[in-house]
Amino acid sequence: MTGTLSGRVALVTGGAQGIGKAICVRLAADGAKVVVADPGVGIDGRGGDASLATALAEKIGGAAFPRSIANPGTAEEAVAMAVGHFGGIDILVNNAAILRDGFVFKLEPADFEDVLRVNLSAAFYLTRAATGVMRDQAKAERGGKPYGWGRIVNVTSTAGLYGNFGQAAYASAKAGLIGLTRVTAMDMARSLVTCNAVAPFAATRITDSIKPQNDAQIAYKARALKAPASAVADLVAHLASPAAQSVTGQVLGVRGKEVFAFAQMRLAKRAVVGSGGMAAAFEEIKGAFADQSTDLEAFNTDPVV
Ligand SMILES: NC(=O)c1ccc[n+]([C@@H]2O[C@H](COP(=O)([O-])OP(=O)(O)OC[C@H]3O[C@@H](n4cnc5c(N)ncnc54)[C@H](O)[C@@H]3O)[C@@H](O)[C@H]2O)c1
């Protein structure tokens, strides 16, 4: 126990397995009380095993919310559980995600919508519920003066920043989380609550499920399986700590011992349409066009572990 998060209450969605589990274990080791919100579903969101969340909660002295948080009512119930059991909510980690891949010309609308609901809408439902409580806590200066306990971390993916074949639903949701992160950071700035996005790389069942299509992807998978989930938890714990009070609205990444700060969408090049028409203006701006690399290609290097 480091005690740096002593007195604080965290809610981690998808906290029973993989990266979420590592985050729960780490936040609890740092002294936080943790609500593990996770129905223990398969990678595609189907099935369920409530015992995963209850067993972990018992082990780390937290509480289990072994139900889906992908609707406004249950998201509110999960936040109410944190407040009811432990007296507040200081750290929200929107980590839950499911995967339903398929080429954009084949993907079923129902699968797209299910992925958006779990990976993006649920983060909004929880943020909405938690920020209401956090604003009151800020006014009451919970944890001391000035208030500095409120933290929201949205677990995104480089798939949302770069894209990847067949991941229309997953990438759309993860890109959407960046917008949610920025606006939450802005809306909560007056309450001194920070909100950041983290794109992780870690060995979990998701990494294990990658089906390599070529040699480059075989190499990518082998490298990806070297990065431990505990490194992602280290970054989240740092963001939750007093040292990161002024860090907000950022898109970060972590892969083993590497941490990344991602550039965000900004105006890259401007041209004015003149006598040469649109074609001439395009000539001026095309140097700033983005390449078409996938995230697997962009990060096809050995992680530092
Ligand atoms: N593993 C990686 O390298 C990697 C890379 C990029 C992004 N991510 C992101 O990291 C996060 C964790 O991924 P992981 O690799 O640990 O995957 P995982 O499948 O092991 O864990 C996801 C967890 O979310 C839970 N979950 C799913 N639907 C839920 C719902 N409706 N309500 C509550 N919980 C729900 C699952 O039960 C599971 O425990 C995800 O957001 C994922 O997109 C992971």
The ligand as an SDF file (V2000), in Angstrom:
LIG
                    3D

 44 48  0  0  0  0  0  0  0  0999 V2000
   -5.4030   -5.0430  -24.6080 N   0  0  0  0  0  0  0  0  0  0  0  0
   -4.9700   -4.0890  -25.3950 C   0  0  0  0  0  0  0  0  0  0  0  0
   -3.8220   -4.1130  -25.8980 O   0  0  0  0  0  0  0  0  0  0  0  0
   -5.8520   -2.9230  -25.7210 C   0  0  0  0  0  0  0  0  0  0  0  0
   -5.5020   -2.0890  -26.7780 C   0  0  0  0  0  0  0  0  0  0  0  0
   -6.2840   -0.9720  -27.0410 C   0  0  0  0  0  0  0  0  0  0  0  0
   -7.3780   -0.7050  -26.2290 C   0  0  0  0  0  0  0  0  0  0  0  0
   -7.7060   -1.5450  -25.2170 N   0  0  0  0  0  0  0  0  0  0  0  0
   -8.8490   -1.1810  -24.3690 C   0  0  0  0  0  0  0  0  0  0  0  0
   -8.5690   -1.4720  -23.0170 O   0  0  0  0  0  0  0  0  0  0  0  0
   -9.7750   -1.7750  -22.3270 C   0  0  0  0  0  0  0  0  0  0  0  0
   -9.6480   -3.0890  -21.6030 C   0  0  0  0  0  0  0  0  0  0  0  0
   -9.4180   -4.0960  -22.5820 O   0  0  0  0  0  0  0  0  0  0  0  0
   -8.8430   -5.5480  -22.2330 P   0  0  0  0  0  0  0  0  0  0  0  0
   -7.8210   -5.8400  -23.2510 O   0  0  0  0  0  0  0  0  0  0  0  0
   -8.5250   -5.6270  -20.7880 O   0  0  0  0  0  0  0  0  0  0  0  0
  -10.1420   -6.4100  -22.5890 O   0  0  0  0  0  0  0  0  0  0  0  0
  -10.9750   -7.5230  -21.7750 P   0  0  0  0  0  0  0  0  0  0  0  0
  -11.9630   -8.0690  -22.7390 O   0  0  0  0  0  0  0  0  0  0  0  0
  -10.0530   -8.4650  -21.1050 O   0  0  0  0  0  0  0  0  0  0  0  0
  -11.7200   -6.6660  -20.6680 O   0  0  0  0  0  0  0  0  0  0  0  0
  -12.8680   -5.9130  -20.9430 C   0  0  0  0  0  0  0  0  0  0  0  0
  -13.7720   -6.0120  -19.7580 C   0  0  0  0  0  0  0  0  0  0  0  0
  -14.9490   -5.2200  -20.0070 O   0  0  0  0  0  0  0  0  0  0  0  0
  -16.0630   -5.9210  -19.4710 C   0  0  0  0  0  0  0  0  0  0  0  0
  -17.3060   -5.4520  -20.0710 N   0  0  0  0  0  0  0  0  0  0  0  0
  -17.7660   -5.6820  -21.3220 C   0  0  0  0  0  0  0  0  0  0  0  0
  -18.9970   -5.1780  -21.4740 N   0  0  0  0  0  0  0  0  0  0  0  0
  -19.3190   -4.5920  -20.2950 C   0  0  0  0  0  0  0  0  0  0  0  0
  -20.4610   -3.8910  -19.8190 C   0  0  0  0  0  0  0  0  0  0  0  0
  -21.5400   -3.7080  -20.5980 N   0  0  0  0  0  0  0  0  0  0  0  0
  -20.4640   -3.4180  -18.5480 N   0  0  0  0  0  0  0  0  0  0  0  0
  -19.3700   -3.5830  -17.7630 C   0  0  0  0  0  0  0  0  0  0  0  0
  -18.2640   -4.2600  -18.1420 N   0  0  0  0  0  0  0  0  0  0  0  0
  -18.2460   -4.7580  -19.3920 C   0  0  0  0  0  0  0  0  0  0  0  0
  -15.7600   -7.3800  -19.7800 C   0  0  0  0  0  0  0  0  0  0  0  0
  -16.5240   -8.2700  -18.9820 O   0  0  0  0  0  0  0  0  0  0  0  0
  -14.2580   -7.4470  -19.5040 C   0  0  0  0  0  0  0  0  0  0  0  0
  -14.0040   -7.8220  -18.1660 O   0  0  0  0  0  0  0  0  0  0  0  0
  -10.8690   -1.7500  -23.3880 C   0  0  0  0  0  0  0  0  0  0  0  0
  -11.4730   -0.4780  -23.3960 O   0  0  0  0  0  0  0  0  0  0  0  0
  -10.1080   -1.9700  -24.6810 C   0  0  0  0  0  0  0  0  0  0  0  0
  -10.7880   -1.4520  -25.7820 O   0  0  0  0  0  0  0  0  0  0  0  0
   -6.9810   -2.6590  -24.9450 C   0  0  0  0  0  0  0  0  0  0  0  0
  1  2  1  0
  2  3  2  0
  2  4  1  0
  4  5  1  0
  4 44  2  0
  5  6  2  0
  6  7  1  0
  7  8  2  0
  8  9  1  0
  8 44  1  0
  9 10  1  0
  9 42  1  0
 10 11  1  0
 11 12  1  0
 11 40  1  0
 12 13  1  0
 13 14  1  0
 14 15  2  0
 14 16  1  0
 14 17  1  0
 17 18  1  0
 18 19  2  0
 18 20  1  0
 18 21  1  0
 21 22  1  0
 22 23  1  0
 23 24  1  0
 23 38  1  0
 24 25  1  0
 25 26  1  0
 25 36  1  0
 26 27  1  0
 26 35  1  0
 27 28  2  0
 28 29  1  0
 29 30  1  0
 29 35  2  0
 30 31  1  0
 30 32  2  0
 32 33  1  0
 33 34  2  0
 34 35  1  0
 36 37  1  0
 36 38  1  0
 38 39  1  0
 40 41  1  0
 40 42  1  0
 42 43  1  0
M  CHG  2   8   1  16  -1
M  END
$$$$
